[in-house]
Amino acid sequence: MKWMPAKLRSAHFGQYILVTVAIFAIGFAAGNLSQSNTNTQGRAALSDPEGAFEPFWDAFSIIESRYVDPVEVDALVDGAIKGMVEVLGDTHSGYIRPELCQSSRNFSGEFSGIGVTAKTDEETGQIEVVTVIPNAPAQKVGVLPGDIFHEVDGTRVSGLSQVELSALVPGPRGTTVTIVFKRGAEFISFEIVRDIFETPNISYEIVGDRIARIAMLDFHDLSRSQLEEALDAVDIEDTNGLIFDIRNNPGGTLASAIEIGEAFIEDGVLLRQVARDHTEEVTRASGSYIDIDVPIVVLVNETSASASEVIAGAMQDHGVATIIGETTFGKGTVQNLPKLSNGGCLRITVRRWLTPKGHWIHKQGITPDIIVEWNPNEESGDAGEDPQLTAAIEYLESLRD
């Protein structure tokens, strides 16, 4: 299988991000975020802001003047902001402290970290490794998918949001971070030297009876051009079908999801976005259709999330592909990243997104047309067995019988 690395040497900043897991090489998300700052307009929306904040100032004054030990004012402010965000009950929103915010907003393309993606278990709150980037520092020391973050440089992960953790793990190239993972009943400590590395993003190969398989690991500014390069490399019109494999793809930017969707959908709605005032913004295909004249299968699993679900949902609703695999992650919200006056950031949910037919897949996921369950971590069958890929190949080959 041939891989194309994702070389993000420059970045422009768009508005929204959909990613649900973190690549700990680049802060908490690979993509384009709003850089809007806070202002006083939102405060005017409160019916009685002075009255509403009186208890806050009471508590602040009491702690500052009476607490047995001196307390840093900045720490109190950070705690108050974090508490406000936690009240939202939204695992995709979070407060990033000033000392961590800058690394979270680094989209220069020169990324340094350990090279894993992760997700938060909504029931336990534990943050678990989903994938380990090939040849990245984490893989070299033995970090495995399924490892649970326990401690980073002596700081317990319990109680940290994924946003905070994914801002904490990266750092300058050549520096060392000590991470303790829980693996089963054991705790394993790794000293990992951060490094800059190329993140493989798209691969392609010919499988079965001249069927093209293109796999994509995330969505960013270069994804559309990488897809076109891969389609040219496999000579797609000389194949008997296409398998677009977005299993374990955590998502990425909304802009890249739209660009990929437009490649497969000639005309019509790609997604709908609903704001807090219930207004709906409809995004339609804008004419960059590739016109692939072979049957298409999209492979998904439970860690296909966010932008991956935008694409799978649009292709399913328009009937341009057959979805095979497992029900997807179920993230139907959009975030942006405004900066605060203290230098910190909020990662805040600003919209819900719906499929073209108006389905909100949040916490439900997209149900495949053909369900094929598979847990590659379980020891069963041949080591190289991939029943979902096999099912996709057999389905496409059956269309020619």
DRENLOLO-310633 format. One record per residue (C-alpha): x, y, z; residue in three letters. Coordinates in pm, whole numbers. Layout:
N
R,c1,c2,c3,residuo
R,X,Y,Z,ALA;
...
***
This chain:
401
R,c1,c2,c3,residuo
R,0,0,0,MET;
R,138,342,-91,LYS;
R,109,630,157,TRP;
R,112,1001,89,MET;
R,229,1205,390,PRO;
R,44,1517,494,ALA;
R,299,1799,472,LYS;
R,124,2099,621,LEU;
R,388,2363,559,ARG;
R,147,2654,570,SER;
R,-205,2713,694,ALA;
R,-474,2973,652,HIS;
R,-739,3011,916,PHE;
R,-1098,2933,835,GLY;
R,-1393,2937,1071,GLN;
R,-1508,2603,1202,TYR;
R,-1369,2272,1315,ILE;
R,-1541,1938,1356,LEU;
R,-1265,1713,1486,VAL;
R,-1349,1497,1786,THR;
R,-1019,1335,1874,VAL;
R,-674,1482,1908,ALA;
R,-349,1429,1723,ILE;
R,-94,1503,1992,PHE;
R,148,1644,1742,ALA;
R,-36,1966,1674,ILE;
R,-233,2074,1977,GLY;
R,-589,1948,1998,PHE;
R,-692,1968,1634,ALA;
R,-556,1965,1283,ALA;
R,-750,2231,1106,GLY;
R,-887,2578,1069,ASN;
R,-1035,2767,1359,LEU;
R,-1193,3102,1421,SER;
R,-949,3345,1581,GLN;
R,-1220,3582,1694,SER;
R,-1164,3751,2030,ASN;
R,-1426,3800,2294,THR;
R,-1598,4137,2328,ASN;
R,-1861,4302,2543,THR;
R,-2152,4254,2306,GLN;
R,-2238,3915,2451,GLY;
R,-2253,4060,2802,ARG;
R,-2529,4297,2703,ALA;
R,-2747,3998,2629,ALA;
R,-2772,3923,3000,LEU;
R,-3087,4075,3147,SER;
R,-2905,4192,3462,ASP;
R,-2533,4118,3431,PRO;
R,-2436,4313,3742,GLU;
R,-2694,4136,3956,GLY;
R,-2610,3795,3810,ALA;
R,-2243,3834,3894,PHE;
R,-2284,3967,4248,GLU;
R,-2254,3618,4406,PRO;
R,-1942,3556,4198,PHE;
R,-1777,3872,4330,TRP;
R,-1892,3786,4682,ASP;
R,-1724,3446,4659,ALA;
R,-1413,3594,4500,PHE;
R,-1381,3855,4777,SER;
R,-1433,3601,5056,ILE;
R,-1174,3360,4915,ILE;
R,-921,3635,4849,GLU;
R,-956,3791,5194,SER;
R,-1034,3502,5427,ARG;
R,-896,3178,5285,TYR;
R,-624,3038,5511,VAL;
R,-357,3047,5240,ASP;
R,-286,3313,4975,PRO;
R,-447,3235,4640,VAL;
R,-333,3350,4298,GLU;
R,-600,3565,4137,VAL;
R,-526,3411,3796,ASP;
R,-595,3067,3938,ALA;
R,-934,3180,4068,LEU;
R,-1022,3330,3730,VAL;
R,-914,3014,3547,ASP;
R,-1125,2804,3784,GLY;
R,-1430,3025,3732,ALA;
R,-1402,3008,3353,ILE;
R,-1350,2631,3361,LYS;
R,-1656,2597,3583,GLY;
R,-1870,2798,3342,MET;
R,-1771,2575,3051,VAL;
R,-1822,2255,3253,GLU;
R,-2179,2362,3334,VAL;
R,-2252,2330,2960,LEU;
R,-2219,1953,2995,GLY;
R,-2054,1939,2651,ASP;
R,-1749,1716,2619,THR;
R,-1651,1901,2301,HIS;
R,-1629,2241,2472,SER;
R,-1351,2335,2710,GLY;
R,-1128,2606,2854,TYR;
R,-761,2617,2762,ILE;
R,-539,2806,3005,ARG;
R,-318,3087,2869,PRO;
R,6,2889,2898,GLU;
R,-145,2611,2685,LEU;
R,-353,2817,2444,CYS;
R,-68,2919,2217,GLN;
R,35,2561,2146,SER;
R,-329,2477,2077,SER;
R,-344,2751,1816,ARG;
R,-20,2663,1637,ASN;
R,-114,2586,1278,PHE;
R,212,2688,1113,SER;
R,256,2339,974,GLY;
R,566,2268,1182,GLU;
R,422,2038,1445,PHE;
R,605,1867,1728,SER;
R,465,1604,1958,GLY;
R,434,1231,2022,ILE;
R,203,1127,1736,GLY;
R,-118,966,1859,VAL;
R,-488,1027,1819,THR;
R,-719,988,2116,ALA;
R,-1081,992,2221,LYS;
R,-1271,1044,2547,THR;
R,-1494,769,2682,ASP;
R,-1810,963,2766,GLU;
R,-1912,714,3035,GLU;
R,-1582,697,3227,THR;
R,-1419,1024,3122,GLY;
R,-1098,836,3043,GLN;
R,-891,950,2747,ILE;
R,-778,659,2533,GLU;
R,-532,625,2246,VAL;
R,-712,543,1921,VAL;
R,-428,528,1670,THR;
R,-51,558,1684,VAL;
R,110,736,1389,ILE;
R,365,511,1211,PRO;
R,727,600,1287,ASN;
R,625,873,1532,ALA;
R,784,894,1881,PRO;
R,493,718,2054,ALA;
R,519,416,1829,GLN;
R,894,395,1874,LYS;
R,864,357,2251,VAL;
R,574,110,2240,GLY;
R,252,306,2296,VAL;
R,-46,103,2171,LEU;
R,-407,175,2071,PRO;
R,-628,127,2375,GLY;
R,-372,270,2619,ASP;
R,-540,512,2862,ILE;
R,-370,837,2964,PHE;
R,-309,840,3339,HIS;
R,-37,1097,3406,GLU;
R,162,1354,3204,VAL;
R,484,1487,3360,ASP;
R,347,1416,3707,GLY;
R,6,1572,3640,THR;
R,-287,1336,3681,ARG;
R,-506,1324,3373,VAL;
R,-819,1244,3573,SER;
R,-1033,1555,3568,GLY;
R,-864,1704,3262,LEU;
R,-1067,1751,2948,SER;
R,-936,1620,2619,GLN;
R,-890,1981,2515,VAL;
R,-656,2042,2811,GLU;
R,-467,1717,2765,LEU;
R,-413,1768,2394,SER;
R,-269,2111,2464,ALA;
R,-43,1970,2736,LEU;
R,122,1681,2552,VAL;
R,290,1863,2256,PRO;
R,607,2065,2301,GLY;
R,932,2173,2137,PRO;
R,1121,1920,1931,ARG;
R,1381,1730,2134,GLY;
R,1212,1782,2471,THR;
R,1098,1484,2675,THR;
R,752,1420,2812,VAL;
R,690,1142,3063,THR;
R,350,981,3020,ILE;
R,201,705,3231,VAL;
R,-60,495,3053,PHE;
R,-297,239,3197,LYS;
R,-292,-80,2991,ARG;
R,-537,-333,3127,GLY;
R,-458,-360,3498,ALA;
R,-100,-230,3457,GLU;
R,45,121,3461,PHE;
R,325,173,3210,ILE;
R,552,478,3203,SER;
R,714,604,2882,PHE;
R,970,879,2838,GLU;
R,891,1013,2492,ILE;
R,1114,1257,2307,VAL;
R,894,1491,2107,ARG;
R,976,1523,1741,ASP;
R,855,1674,1416,ILE;
R,733,1404,1182,PHE;
R,529,1361,870,GLU;
R,178,1243,939,THR;
R,67,986,683,PRO;
R,-278,1084,568,ASN;
R,-384,901,254,ILE;
R,-298,561,111,SER;
R,-408,375,-199,TYR;
R,-388,26,-342,GLU;
R,-564,-210,-581,ILE;
R,-751,-497,-413,VAL;
R,-969,-783,-533,GLY;
R,-1066,-773,-901,ASP;
R,-919,-432,-990,ARG;
R,-1094,-241,-712,ILE;
R,-931,77,-585,ALA;
R,-905,132,-212,ARG;
R,-824,482,-88,ILE;
R,-786,531,288,ALA;
R,-777,874,455,MET;
R,-680,931,820,LEU;
R,-804,1288,868,ASP;
R,-933,1594,683,PHE;
R,-740,1918,641,HIS;
R,-650,2179,380,ASP;
R,-463,1933,157,LEU;
R,-712,1646,169,SER;
R,-898,1729,-152,ARG;
R,-579,1757,-357,SER;
R,-447,1437,-198,GLN;
R,-769,1258,-291,LEU;
R,-736,1371,-652,GLU;
R,-373,1257,-664,GLU;
R,-472,916,-530,ALA;
R,-756,882,-781,LEU;
R,-511,959,-1061,ASP;
R,-255,715,-922,ALA;
R,-501,423,-923,VAL;
R,-644,531,-1262,ASP;
R,-993,518,-1115,ILE;
R,-1185,494,-1443,GLU;
R,-991,179,-1528,ASP;
R,-1107,6,-1210,THR;
R,-1420,-189,-1119,ASN;
R,-1504,13,-809,GLY;
R,-1379,241,-534,LEU;
R,-1357,175,-160,ILE;
R,-1320,504,28,PHE;
R,-1193,391,366,ASP;
R,-1248,646,645,ILE;
R,-1240,404,937,ARG;
R,-1063,550,1242,ASN;
R,-1080,893,1080,ASN;
R,-1155,1142,1361,PRO;
R,-1257,1425,1129,GLY;
R,-1101,1764,1069,GLY;
R,-1218,2093,930,THR;
R,-1564,2162,798,LEU;
R,-1413,2320,487,ALA;
R,-1223,2002,399,SER;
R,-1531,1786,460,ALA;
R,-1725,2002,215,ILE;
R,-1447,1982,-43,GLU;
R,-1436,1602,-21,ILE;
R,-1816,1581,-34,GLY;
R,-1822,1795,-347,GLU;
R,-1588,1548,-517,ALA;
R,-1852,1274,-491,PHE;
R,-2179,1470,-508,ILE;
R,-2256,1660,-828,GLU;
R,-2545,1873,-706,ASP;
R,-2759,1924,-400,GLY;
R,-2727,1981,-27,VAL;
R,-2410,1861,149,LEU;
R,-2509,1949,505,LEU;
R,-2722,2180,713,ARG;
R,-2606,2384,1013,GLN;
R,-2836,2510,1285,VAL;
R,-2736,2800,1512,ALA;
R,-2860,2880,1864,ARG;
R,-3138,3101,1722,ASP;
R,-3257,2801,1513,HIS;
R,-3161,2966,1185,THR;
R,-3040,2713,930,GLU;
R,-2748,2752,694,GLU;
R,-2755,2516,397,VAL;
R,-2433,2421,218,THR;
R,-2471,2293,-137,ARG;
R,-2225,2136,-378,ALA;
R,-2055,2412,-574,SER;
R,-1952,2232,-891,GLY;
R,-1618,2064,-816,SER;
R,-1762,1717,-883,TYR;
R,-1503,1463,-1007,ILE;
R,-1758,1239,-1188,ASP;
R,-1634,897,-1078,ILE;
R,-1810,647,-1303,ASP;
R,-1760,335,-1090,VAL;
R,-1962,207,-790,PRO;
R,-1842,338,-454,ILE;
R,-1832,188,-105,VAL;
R,-1753,399,201,VAL;
R,-1601,201,489,LEU;
R,-1673,335,840,VAL;
R,-1644,219,1200,ASN;
R,-1716,344,1552,GLU;
R,-1423,587,1543,THR;
R,-1521,746,1213,SER;
R,-1631,1082,1347,ALA;
R,-1731,1438,1278,SER;
R,-1611,1542,929,ALA;
R,-1604,1172,836,SER;
R,-1971,1154,930,GLU;
R,-2050,1467,727,VAL;
R,-1912,1294,419,ILE;
R,-2063,951,486,ALA;
R,-2401,1104,572,GLY;
R,-2411,1316,257,ALA;
R,-2311,1026,33,MET;
R,-2567,798,198,GLN;
R,-2850,1053,171,ASP;
R,-2772,1115,-197,HIS;
R,-2737,744,-273,GLY;
R,-2398,785,-439,VAL;
R,-2227,520,-224,ALA;
R,-2301,213,-15,THR;
R,-2191,252,347,ILE;
R,-2036,-63,498,ILE;
R,-1897,-127,846,GLY;
R,-2013,-24,1194,GLU;
R,-2224,262,1326,THR;
R,-2010,574,1341,THR;
R,-1902,776,1646,PHE;
R,-2192,1024,1649,GLY;
R,-2061,1381,1667,LYS;
R,-2306,1630,1521,GLY;
R,-2165,1960,1645,THR;
R,-1925,2227,1520,VAL;
R,-1670,2413,1734,GLN;
R,-1457,2724,1705,ASN;
R,-1174,2865,1915,LEU;
R,-1209,3229,2030,PRO;
R,-926,3376,2232,LYS;
R,-988,3543,2568,LEU;
R,-840,3865,2698,SER;
R,-628,3675,2952,ASN;
R,-455,3484,2672,GLY;
R,-658,3168,2722,GLY;
R,-896,3010,2470,CYS;
R,-1239,2856,2468,LEU;
R,-1314,2560,2249,ARG;
R,-1685,2616,2217,ILE;
R,-1967,2443,2033,THR;
R,-2137,2697,1808,VAL;
R,-2363,2495,1577,ARG;
R,-2530,2161,1520,ARG;
R,-2492,2002,1180,TRP;
R,-2745,1778,1005,LEU;
R,-2723,1550,702,THR;
R,-2882,1666,373,PRO;
R,-3211,1499,470,LYS;
R,-3210,1669,809,GLY;
R,-3084,1386,1033,HIS;
R,-2895,1494,1347,TRP;
R,-2656,1207,1415,ILE;
R,-2520,1332,1749,HIS;
R,-2465,1043,1994,LYS;
R,-2638,814,1743,GLN;
R,-2397,793,1454,GLY;
R,-2462,689,1097,ILE;
R,-2596,337,1052,THR;
R,-2427,162,757,PRO;
R,-2632,14,474,ASP;
R,-2447,-312,538,ILE;
R,-2334,-375,895,ILE;
R,-2011,-570,942,VAL;
R,-1875,-569,1297,GLU;
R,-1507,-617,1366,TRP;
R,-1278,-563,1663,ASN;
R,-921,-584,1530,PRO;
R,-786,-590,1887,ASN;
R,-947,-926,1954,GLU;
R,-734,-1227,1871,GLU;
R,-945,-1421,1624,SER;
R,-886,-1547,1274,GLY;
R,-581,-1469,1063,ASP;
R,-357,-1183,1170,ALA;
R,-416,-999,841,GLY;
R,-790,-1057,832,GLU;
R,-1010,-752,769,ASP;
R,-1373,-867,737,PRO;
R,-1502,-516,665,GLN;
R,-1266,-467,373,LEU;
R,-1347,-819,254,THR;
R,-1719,-740,266,ALA;
R,-1663,-422,63,ALA;
R,-1467,-610,-202,ILE;
R,-1725,-888,-223,GLU;
R,-2009,-636,-250,TYR;
R,-1846,-448,-539,LEU;
R,-1755,-771,-715,GLU;
R,-2115,-894,-679,SER;
R,-2235,-596,-880,LEU;
R,-2057,-739,-1183,ARG;
R,-2203,-1091,-1154,ASP;
***
